[in-house]
Amino acid sequence: MMEIKIGEQRVGPDHPPFIIAEMSGNHNQSIDRALEIVEQAAKAGAHALKIQTYTADTMTLDHKSDEFHIGDAESLWKGKSLYELYQEAYTPWNWHKKIFERCRELGMIGFSTPFDESSVDFLESLRVPLYKIASFENTDLPLIKKVAKTGKPVIISTGMATAGEITEMVEAFESAGGKDLILLKCTSSYPATPKNSNIVTIPHMKDLFQCQIGLSDHTLGTGVAVASVALGATVVEKHFTLARKDGGVDAQFSLEPEEMKELVEETERAWQSLGKVNYGPTASEKKSGKYRRSLYITEDLKSGDTLTESNFRAIRPGYGLPPKYYELLLGKKVNADVKRGTPMSWDLIG
């Protein structure tokens, strides 16, 4: 797959995984906390910090009917209206510039998820380098076309989407002139479980849609994300907070700073381990070969003595003939006096 350049950062299979720390609403309506989240994400080694751009009014209606309330008993947000949830979680638009400036100062890419056309226009005024479309908006084809027309790289989460719907997303993106697209495998439950993550879909998506594939991960811990890299994920997005005990709309499935640091380190190790198809010793293994087993004389022998199980064995180190010749040589006679500890060679057989 072609690499994608975002600012000075290159994203693709020939580069370490691109790690995105998702702030979402974990700022708890404090700009100081938001900026501290930025600083801790940078300290942990994340390559990018993502926020969300909407208001409660651009997301939904302040309505009293049941459809506008969260009734799922297992939801983290049970009992709230959609409007109340988005009022609590949204990132004030007058914070965006400060957050993005702090990202740049710390060497991170700052960007956002827009949720309607007005938020795209606002983000364009701030010159964001890329866009993210959330899973719940991935069927909003006009929104996808709007971000595609900016000419910026676009990341789309595919939570809940069928293969047919993903095809529609890709076609909408390309029809609007979009060039650089990354799709994220995503399970839109909060938190998600490893069991329902189905990340073996990643290489299938890559083949089917012919673009880079990553993971938007709502599971706890880092295991699923690390495994996704082994399956070809080039991008990993995880929600991020200073401390889960502080609360916040997404705190329960967010990583803390030490966990984000571990994610960055372990996904890079997973990527490094992929390498290429290889048999035989690597350059670093060659010097270990001398500690393999090989055939040795294990007792002092006189010329004409016969090689037996008691005086001829496969032992370490590896300077003698390979053990595969043991049965062939057993019963042969040596042609000279041989000291115990002599590596076996063809020259010793008369």
Solvent accessible surface area in square Angstrom, and as a share of the most:
residue,aa,sasa,rsa
1,M,84,0.37
2,M,169,0.75
3,E,72,0.32
4,I,9,0.04
5,K,98,0.42
6,I,2,0.01
7,G,46,0.44
8,E,159,0.72
9,Q,52,0.23
10,R,103,0.38
11,V,0,0.00
12,G,2,0.02
13,P,58,0.37
14,D,118,0.61
15,H,46,0.21
16,P,43,0.27
17,P,4,0.02
18,F,1,0.00
19,I,1,0.01
20,I,0,0.00
21,A,0,0.00
22,E,3,0.02
23,M,0,0.00
24,S,6,0.04
25,G,2,0.02
26,N,0,0.00
27,H,0,0.00
28,N,59,0.30
29,Q,77,0.34
30,S,42,0.27
31,I,44,0.22
32,D,108,0.56
33,R,36,0.13
34,A,0,0.00
35,L,41,0.20
36,E,63,0.28
37,I,0,0.00
38,V,0,0.00
39,E,57,0.25
40,Q,42,0.19
41,A,0,0.00
42,A,23,0.18
43,K,161,0.68
44,A,8,0.06
45,G,30,0.29
46,A,7,0.05
47,H,45,0.20
48,A,0,0.00
49,L,0,0.00
50,K,2,0.01
51,I,0,0.00
52,Q,33,0.15
53,T,0,0.00
54,Y,4,0.02
55,T,40,0.23
56,A,7,0.05
57,D,105,0.55
58,T,53,0.31
59,M,51,0.23
60,T,19,0.11
61,L,110,0.55
62,D,96,0.50
63,H,82,0.37
64,K,171,0.72
65,S,34,0.22
66,D,123,0.64
67,E,138,0.62
68,F,46,0.19
69,H,71,0.32
70,I,27,0.14
71,G,63,0.61
72,D,85,0.44
73,A,79,0.61
74,E,156,0.70
75,S,28,0.18
76,L,55,0.27
77,W,43,0.15
78,K,115,0.49
79,G,56,0.53
80,K,65,0.28
81,S,7,0.05
82,L,49,0.24
83,Y,28,0.11
84,E,92,0.41
85,L,15,0.07
86,Y,44,0.17
87,Q,94,0.42
88,E,70,0.31
89,A,10,0.08
90,Y,59,0.23
91,T,1,0.01
92,P,18,0.11
93,W,63,0.22
94,N,119,0.61
95,W,32,0.11
96,H,0,0.00
97,K,120,0.51
98,K,114,0.48
99,I,0,0.00
100,F,5,0.02
101,E,66,0.29
102,R,66,0.24
103,C,0,0.00
104,R,145,0.53
105,E,121,0.54
106,L,64,0.32
107,G,70,0.68
108,M,8,0.04
109,I,24,0.12
110,G,8,0.08
111,F,0,0.00
112,S,0,0.00
113,T,1,0.01
114,P,0,0.00
115,F,20,0.08
116,D,36,0.19
117,E,86,0.39
118,S,55,0.36
119,S,0,0.00
120,V,1,0.00
121,D,76,0.40
122,F,50,0.21
123,L,0,0.00
124,E,60,0.27
125,S,81,0.52
126,L,38,0.19
127,R,206,0.75
128,V,3,0.02
129,P,42,0.26
130,L,0,0.00
131,Y,0,0.00
132,K,8,0.03
133,I,0,0.00
134,A,18,0.14
135,S,8,0.05
136,F,123,0.51
137,E,30,0.13
138,N,4,0.02
139,T,84,0.49
140,D,53,0.27
141,L,51,0.25
142,P,86,0.54
143,L,2,0.01
144,I,0,0.00
145,K,80,0.34
146,K,53,0.22
147,V,0,0.00
148,A,1,0.01
149,K,146,0.62
150,T,35,0.20
151,G,63,0.60
152,K,51,0.22
153,P,15,0.09
154,V,0,0.00
155,I,1,0.00
156,I,0,0.00
157,S,3,0.02
158,T,7,0.04
159,G,0,0.00
160,M,120,0.53
161,A,21,0.16
162,T,81,0.47
163,A,58,0.45
164,G,45,0.43
165,E,57,0.26
166,I,11,0.06
167,T,54,0.31
168,E,89,0.40
169,M,1,0.00
170,V,15,0.09
171,E,102,0.46
172,A,7,0.05
173,F,2,0.01
174,E,104,0.47
175,S,86,0.55
176,A,19,0.15
177,G,42,0.40
178,G,7,0.07
179,K,176,0.75
180,D,50,0.26
181,L,15,0.07
182,I,1,0.01
183,L,0,0.00
184,L,0,0.00
185,K,26,0.11
186,C,7,0.04
187,T,29,0.17
188,S,24,0.16
189,S,40,0.26
190,Y,52,0.20
191,P,53,0.33
192,A,5,0.04
193,T,66,0.38
194,P,89,0.56
195,K,186,0.79
196,N,60,0.31
197,S,8,0.05
198,N,91,0.47
199,I,24,0.12
200,V,113,0.65
201,T,45,0.26
202,I,1,0.00
203,P,50,0.31
204,H,114,0.51
205,M,6,0.03
206,K,61,0.26
207,D,101,0.52
208,L,94,0.47
209,F,24,0.10
210,Q,124,0.55
211,C,17,0.10
212,Q,4,0.02
213,I,1,0.01
214,G,0,0.00
215,L,6,0.03
216,S,4,0.03
217,D,4,0.02
218,H,11,0.05
219,T,2,0.01
220,L,109,0.54
221,G,34,0.33
222,T,17,0.10
223,G,53,0.51
224,V,18,0.10
225,A,0,0.00
226,V,38,0.22
227,A,43,0.33
228,S,0,0.00
229,V,2,0.01
230,A,58,0.45
231,L,58,0.29
232,G,27,0.26
233,A,5,0.04
234,T,10,0.06
235,V,0,0.00
236,V,0,0.00
237,E,4,0.02
238,K,2,0.01
239,H,15,0.07
240,F,0,0.00
241,T,0,0.00
242,L,40,0.20
243,A,18,0.14
244,R,84,0.31
245,K,181,0.77
246,D,62,0.32
247,G,30,0.29
248,G,31,0.30
249,V,13,0.08
250,D,10,0.05
251,A,3,0.02
252,Q,114,0.51
253,F,4,0.02
254,S,1,0.01
255,L,4,0.02
256,E,49,0.22
257,P,30,0.19
258,E,131,0.59
259,E,46,0.21
260,M,0,0.00
261,K,86,0.37
262,E,80,0.36
263,L,0,0.00
264,V,19,0.11
265,E,67,0.30
266,E,56,0.25
267,T,1,0.00
268,E,60,0.27
269,R,132,0.48
270,A,14,0.11
271,W,62,0.22
272,Q,109,0.48
273,S,89,0.57
274,L,84,0.42
275,G,67,0.65
276,K,170,0.72
277,V,134,0.77
278,N,77,0.40
279,Y,199,0.76
280,G,53,0.51
281,P,87,0.55
282,T,56,0.33
283,A,88,0.68
284,S,86,0.56
285,E,85,0.38
286,K,136,0.57
287,K,153,0.65
288,S,63,0.41
289,G,33,0.31
290,K,82,0.35
291,Y,129,0.49
292,R,183,0.67
293,R,140,0.51
294,S,2,0.01
295,L,0,0.00
296,Y,15,0.06
297,I,0,0.00
298,T,20,0.11
299,E,79,0.35
300,D,94,0.49
301,L,12,0.06
302,K,137,0.58
303,S,66,0.43
304,G,37,0.36
305,D,55,0.28
306,T,49,0.29
307,L,1,0.01
308,T,55,0.32
309,E,126,0.57
310,S,74,0.48
311,N,11,0.06
312,F,0,0.00
313,R,123,0.45
314,A,31,0.24
315,I,40,0.20
316,R,167,0.61
317,P,45,0.28
318,G,25,0.24
319,Y,139,0.53
320,G,15,0.14
321,L,24,0.12
322,P,59,0.37
323,P,53,0.33
324,K,155,0.66
325,Y,64,0.24
326,Y,52,0.20
327,E,150,0.67
328,L,103,0.51
329,L,3,0.01
330,L,58,0.29
331,G,47,0.45
332,K,88,0.37
333,K,120,0.51
334,V,3,0.02
335,N,71,0.36
336,A,42,0.32
337,D,98,0.51
338,V,8,0.04
339,K,147,0.62
340,R,174,0.64
341,G,47,0.45
342,T,37,0.21
343,P,51,0.32
344,M,3,0.01
345,S,42,0.27
346,W,121,0.43
347,D,118,0.61
348,L,29,0.14
349,I,39,0.20
350,G,88,0.85
